[in-house]
Amino acid sequence: MDEDAADPNDTETIQWRRDASTSRTVRLLWSLGVGTFFAAITIIVFWRLYDLAAQAGAGAIIIAMFAAVVVTILAFAVTSHTERRLEALASRLPIATPSGTALERAMDAALGTIAMMGVMGSLMVVGRYVSRRELLEVGAGPFTGMAALLLPLALIALVLASFLRSVGTLDREKRTIYLYDPDQAIDLEVIQGVSTRRLGDATILKLEYAEPDGQYVAGPRRIVVPPEVATELQGLVDGRAA
């Protein structure tokens, strides 16, 4: 579904949906945010298993199994028939396979995990190399610190992805914005000013509400919409002011 989808039979409304399925920015932030947490857990589990296996002289087996899982995920990601291949693989196992949107989000999370494992793993390897070679007085501290810093950054990415999600309708005739999830209705008659800021494939609108008789008007002060909707909305508000 497109970000901006107007009903061809209703020229007075503009509908839009911004989520991980329609926005690259939201999808990337969500994928890397979730992937960072999964990557941290995976690295800890892998290192523990490898340490135990290495004591029995089987460390290479754990590495091979881990590499096989990564290659398999990448193979599923690049194929154009991911769902059918996954169903064929899962038919031999007593598990339910995701499909549609759930499968897309699962693949996004898996790819994000692999990408962040590469980043975090590289920082840890470089830190260990620097520490062993005694190239820095502080040892591996800066590199392990950067790896640890990725976790709060991942949380910020998830919060930002949630903020940039938006589903709604702009009704020109009723001069109202209808937002969903959660449901809200904003009457443009109480909006006396709109300022915009572009962020990737979205526009953040800062709404300035009128305060008749000094009374506070409830409503969101910032909303996220596609650029086309932002232009239309700003035109309606400015046109009324003119």
LUMLOLO-944923 format. One record per residue (C-alpha): x negated, y negated, z negated; residue in one letter. Coordinates in Angstrom, 3 decimals. Last residue first. Example, Ala and Ser with C-alpha at 12.3 -4.5 7.8 and 13.67 -1.06 7.14 Angstrom:
2
          X          Y          Z   residu
    -13.670      1.060     -7.140        s
    -12.300      4.500     -7.800        a
END
This chain:
242
          X          Y          Z   residu
      5.398    -34.806     -3.986        a
      5.703    -32.835     -7.206        a
      8.016    -30.344     -5.526        r
      5.543    -29.846     -2.705        g
      2.685    -29.397     -5.162        d
      4.530    -26.573     -6.944        v
      5.665    -24.837     -3.762        l
      2.265    -25.257     -2.090        g
      0.492    -23.845     -5.140        q
      2.718    -20.779     -4.946        l
      2.046    -20.242     -1.244        e
     -1.722    -20.616     -1.631        t
     -1.784    -18.298     -4.649        a
      0.294    -15.705     -2.788        v
     -2.174    -15.704      0.099        e
     -5.154    -15.448     -2.297        p
     -3.771    -12.283     -3.956        p
     -2.503    -12.823     -7.521        v
     -3.916    -12.971    -11.042        v
     -2.068    -14.825    -13.790        i
     -3.164    -17.346    -16.397        r
     -1.046    -19.368    -18.822        r
      1.518    -16.625    -19.301        p
      4.884    -17.854    -20.591        g
      6.537    -19.627    -23.484        a
      7.398    -23.315    -23.155        v
      6.429    -25.408    -26.190        y
      8.794    -28.296    -26.888        q
      7.419    -31.844    -26.738        g
     10.705    -33.248    -25.503        d
     10.197    -31.291    -22.289        p
      6.798    -29.591    -22.307        e
      5.788    -28.949    -18.689        a
      3.628    -25.896    -18.173        y
      0.171    -25.886    -16.611        e
     -0.571    -22.580    -14.931        l
     -4.104    -21.353    -14.355        k
     -4.090    -19.096    -11.328        l
     -6.843    -16.525    -10.863        i
     -7.249    -15.608     -7.206        t
     -8.206    -12.122     -6.102        a
    -10.443    -10.435     -3.530        d
    -13.624    -11.448     -5.339        g
    -12.779    -14.064     -7.948        l
    -11.303    -17.281     -6.531        r
    -10.290    -19.944     -9.049        r
     -7.036    -21.838     -8.804        t
     -5.369    -24.733    -10.602        s
     -1.604    -25.124    -10.805        v
      0.361    -28.048    -12.209        g
      3.836    -28.974    -13.397        q
      5.257    -25.510    -13.917        i
      8.653    -25.586    -15.653        v
     10.562    -25.612    -12.343        e
      8.411    -22.698    -11.186        l
     10.442    -20.390    -13.419        d
      8.229    -17.533    -14.559        i
      9.815    -14.111    -15.048        a
      8.072    -11.366    -16.998        q
      8.121     -7.581    -17.006        d
      4.955     -6.012    -18.382        p
      4.075     -4.223    -16.180        d
      5.965     -6.335    -13.641        y
      5.752    -10.026    -12.825        l
      8.590    -11.986    -11.221        y
      7.663    -15.466    -10.036        i
     10.592    -17.827     -9.575        t
     11.502    -20.578     -7.158        r
     14.927    -18.970     -6.635        k
     14.589    -19.367     -2.859        e
     10.823    -18.837     -2.781        r
     10.926    -15.599     -4.760        d
      7.341    -14.566     -5.547        l
      7.214    -10.898     -6.460        t
      4.924     -8.960     -8.791        g
      2.250     -6.438     -9.568        v
     -1.125     -7.454    -11.006        s
     -4.316     -5.779    -12.106        r
     -7.174     -8.253    -12.527        l
     -6.833     -8.246    -16.327        f
     -7.034     -4.438    -16.490        s
    -10.171     -4.411    -14.340        a
    -11.641     -7.148    -16.551        l
    -11.009     -5.086    -19.687        v
    -12.558     -2.036    -18.025        l
    -15.623     -4.029    -16.915        a
    -16.024     -5.491    -20.424        i
    -16.020     -1.954    -21.855        l
    -18.655     -0.953    -19.306        a
    -20.778     -3.932    -20.357        l
    -20.510     -2.712    -23.960        p
    -21.877      0.669    -22.801        l
    -24.512     -0.661    -20.390        l
    -26.363     -2.291    -23.279        l
    -27.497      1.168    -24.437        a
    -29.386      1.702    -21.167        a
    -30.917     -1.774    -21.444        m
    -32.041     -1.026    -24.999        g
    -33.515      2.308    -23.918        t
    -35.545      0.392    -21.357        f
    -36.667     -2.411    -23.667        p
    -37.605      0.015    -26.470        g
    -39.667      2.490    -24.431        a
    -42.970      1.393    -25.957        g
    -43.124     -1.975    -27.704        v
    -46.828     -2.316    -26.963        e
    -46.234     -1.615    -23.298        l
    -48.194      0.623    -20.927        l
    -48.713      3.279    -23.610        e
    -48.797      5.965    -20.937        r
    -46.370      8.090    -22.931        r
    -44.147      5.119    -23.759        s
    -44.115      3.757    -20.225        v
    -43.182      7.170    -18.835        y
    -40.447      7.604    -21.459        r
    -39.015      4.194    -20.691        g
    -39.103      4.865    -16.946        v
    -37.270      8.151    -17.488        v
    -34.681      6.520    -19.768        m
    -34.041      3.655    -17.352        l
    -33.741      6.074    -14.438        s
    -31.292      8.251    -16.360        g
    -29.114      5.251    -17.164        m
    -28.962      4.135    -13.536        v
    -28.577      7.605    -12.030        g
    -26.054      8.596    -14.666        m
    -24.234      5.375    -13.806        m
    -23.870      6.408    -10.167        a
    -22.873      9.981    -11.022        i
    -20.255      8.805    -13.515        t
    -18.856      6.254    -11.071        g
    -18.576      8.995     -8.465        l
    -16.693     11.230    -10.919        a
    -14.417      8.409    -12.108        a
    -13.582      7.438     -8.533        d
    -12.966     11.096     -7.685        m
    -10.556     11.438    -10.614        a
     -8.842      8.175     -9.658        r
     -8.320      9.410     -6.112        e
     -7.062     12.789     -7.350        l
     -4.515     11.131     -9.645        a
     -3.369      8.902     -6.778        t
     -2.544     11.871     -4.562        g
     -3.340     15.231     -6.073        s
     -4.756     16.691     -9.256        p
     -5.408     20.446     -9.393        t
     -3.795     22.761    -11.931        a
     -6.018     25.486    -13.366        i
     -6.007     29.285    -13.397        p
     -8.957     29.594    -10.979        l
     -9.177     31.126     -7.518        r
     -6.628     28.686     -6.149        s
     -8.813     25.892     -7.581        a
    -11.312     26.132     -4.728        l
     -8.665     26.112     -2.010        a
     -6.811     23.283     -3.764        e
    -10.030     21.274     -3.975        l
    -10.710     21.797     -0.294        r
     -7.178     20.711      0.590        r
     -7.381     17.586     -1.594        e
    -10.819     16.538     -0.331        t
     -9.968     16.820      3.341        h
    -11.849     13.795      4.703        s
    -15.090     14.969      3.118        t
    -17.439     12.448      1.513        v
    -16.165     12.808     -2.052        a
    -15.924     16.608     -2.026        f
    -19.572     16.868     -0.974        a
    -20.594     14.333     -3.624        l
    -18.836     16.381     -6.302        i
    -20.516     19.577     -5.084        t
    -23.949     17.938     -5.034        v
    -23.501     16.769     -8.638        v
    -22.332     20.214     -9.800        v
    -25.245     21.925     -8.010        a
    -27.741     19.505     -9.591        a
    -26.427     20.369    -13.071        f
    -26.637     24.088    -12.375        m
    -30.191     23.748    -11.046        a
    -31.285     21.641    -14.026        i
    -29.740     24.147    -16.454        i
    -31.493     27.026    -14.669        i
    -34.842     25.210    -14.710        a
    -34.673     24.965    -18.505        g
    -34.573     28.746    -18.852        a
    -37.779     29.334    -20.818        g
    -35.900     30.155    -24.017        a
    -36.934     26.887    -25.669        q
    -36.146     25.167    -22.390        a
    -32.560     26.403    -22.614        a
    -31.998     24.673    -25.969        l
    -33.534     21.409    -24.765        d
    -31.680     21.626    -21.469        y
    -28.375     22.128    -23.233        l
    -28.991     19.139    -25.504        r
    -30.195     16.967    -22.622        w
    -27.172     17.889    -20.543        f
    -24.726     17.150    -23.372        v
    -26.302     13.747    -24.103        i
    -26.532     12.869    -20.413        i
    -22.915     13.887    -19.839        t
    -21.628     11.775    -22.735        i
    -23.513      8.691    -21.523        a
    -22.362      9.294    -17.945        a
    -18.732      9.668    -19.019        f
    -18.916      6.301    -20.772        f
    -20.592      4.643    -17.787        t
    -18.230      6.262    -15.289        g
    -15.160      4.760    -16.968        v
    -16.523      1.257    -16.511        g
    -18.115      1.966    -13.122        l
    -14.900      3.367    -11.671        s
    -12.642      0.764    -13.270        w
    -14.774     -2.153    -12.089        l
    -15.073     -0.690     -8.590        l
    -11.352      0.020     -8.251        r
    -10.333     -3.395     -9.573        v
    -12.688     -5.137     -7.125        t
    -11.722     -2.913     -4.210        r
     -8.055     -3.751     -4.695        s
     -5.202     -1.651     -3.283        t
     -5.354      1.734     -5.026        s
     -7.203      0.491     -8.132        a
     -4.493     -2.086     -8.701        d
     -3.134     -5.242     -7.106        r
      0.417     -5.074     -5.836        r
      2.188     -7.837     -3.982        w
      5.670     -8.923     -2.961        q
      6.510    -12.145     -1.156        i
     10.152    -13.199     -1.109        t
     12.191    -15.650      0.951        e
     11.531    -13.939      4.286        t
     13.658    -10.961      3.262        d
     14.160     -8.340      5.959        n
     10.430     -7.958      6.645        p
      9.794     -7.419      2.899        d
      6.383     -8.904      2.223        a
      3.414     -6.763      1.307        a
      0.279     -8.389     -0.108        d
     -2.197     -6.000     -1.621        e
     -1.335     -3.384      0.963        d
      0.000      0.000      0.000        m
END
